[in-house]
Amino acid sequence: MSIAAVPYFMGEPMTGLSIPDPHVVLRPDLPIAEPQHRMSVLYNHLAEWVAATEHPVVYAGDCVVVIGVLSGLQRRGVDAALVFFDAHGDFNTWETTPSGFVGGMPLAMLTGRGEQTIVTGTGLTPPPDDRVLLVGARDIDPKEEELLARSQVTQVSCEDVVTAIPSVGPLYVHLDLDVVDPGDMPAMNYPAPGGPSLSMVHSVLSDLASTGRVVAFSLSSWNPALPGAGIAAAAAHELAAPFVEMGAG
């Protein structure tokens, strides 16, 4: 079984996610603690599953899932470049964040910056910046933007990502559904207008899958409690389909 559901948002359970069958639901016992401590346990559990699974596909409630998936790949000895689709930078630290929201930090965390509780808890070795592509980001906080500019993370449009990926080696693709324009992708917690269309993102993901180099795929889900959740769920399954098919094969 290559599909896992991790139905949590910031370490708290969520309900109502529609996941393709067959799949496994990961619900480990989590401590009563701050979100980052709960997520360190949750995503360490996910890392164990990823390490034992060929072509894992993961549906999760937030982008912090990338730390667990990348850690699991490392445990298998797979050094994958990360292709991270998101309307937001997710590159804040405690020093740059205007909101204090941990969900705005995962890309910074996994590159060794700022909050490291989850990174340490999963045993992740932060990859070099130049192994990370940030795709489609358009809603970035001012100090976060400065931090990104000083990094070696590659920022690229959705249209140009296929030509920007490393020429060789495995790829791990993560999709935050909010990278899609909200006109095509409702039920987002943090919609950001001006994004690529659903058909554009589907085409790009299909092109990435066709390289034969994608070793893992994850997505950050829609909010099942918001209007249009059914439309978002169907669109999510469409976007994930090329990678689900790889696992089934």
Helices and strands as residue ranges (DSSP letters): E 3-6, E 8-9, E 12-13, E 24-25, H 35-51, E 57-60, H 65-75, E 81-85, G 102-104, H 106-110, H 117-122, G 129-131, E 132-135, H 142-150, E 154-156, G 158-160, H 161-164, E 171-176, G 177-179, H 198-210, E 214-220, H 229-248
